[in-house]
């Protein structure tokens, strides 16, 4: 799971967005969640744990899934 900051037009990275991407090199990258940093300061530990579980599930799918 990659947590990436993305700049907002006119706001830069500090006033921008945060995205979560499930990533498995070299085969798959899945956008999972995005939020404005001014709406949510950061994810709680239990939320990160839930996203990690979801990443394992999603990244285990085959192309047919």
N, C-alpha and C positions, 0 to 999 in steps of 0.2 A: 504494500500500500504506500502510495506516495502522497504526501500533503504538499501542495504547491500554492504559492501566492501568485495572484494574477492582478496586474495593475488595472485600475479603473481610469477611464479617460478623465484627465484633470485632477486625479487623486493620487496617482502613483501607487506603489505596492502597499504602503502603510494604510492607505485609505481605500484599498481595493477589495478583492475577493479571495477566498481560500477555497481550493478544490481538493477533492480526494479522488485519486485514480488508482484502480486496482491494476497492477502491472505484473506480467509474467514474461520475461525476456525469452526468446525473441518473438513469441507468438501472439501475445494479446495485451491490450490496454483497454480498460473499460472505465469511462467516466462514471463515478458513483454518486457524488454529492458536491454541491457548491453553495457557498453562502457569503453574504457581505460581512466583512469583518466588523462593521459597526453594528450589525444585528446580533452576532454571536462572537464573543471575544475569542473563544477557543472551544474545542470539544472536551467534554468531561472524559475521565478515564474509562468509565463504563461504555461511553459512546464509541471510543476508539476500539475497545475490545469487541463490541458488536460489529463494527465495520471490518475488523480483521477476520472475524468468523465469516462474514458475508463474502469477503475477498477470497477466502479459501474455497468456499462453495462455488462462487461464480467462475473463478479461474480454473476450477476442476471440470467445468462443462466442456463438452466436445463441440465442434462446429455444428453438429446436428442439433444440439440443444438450443 
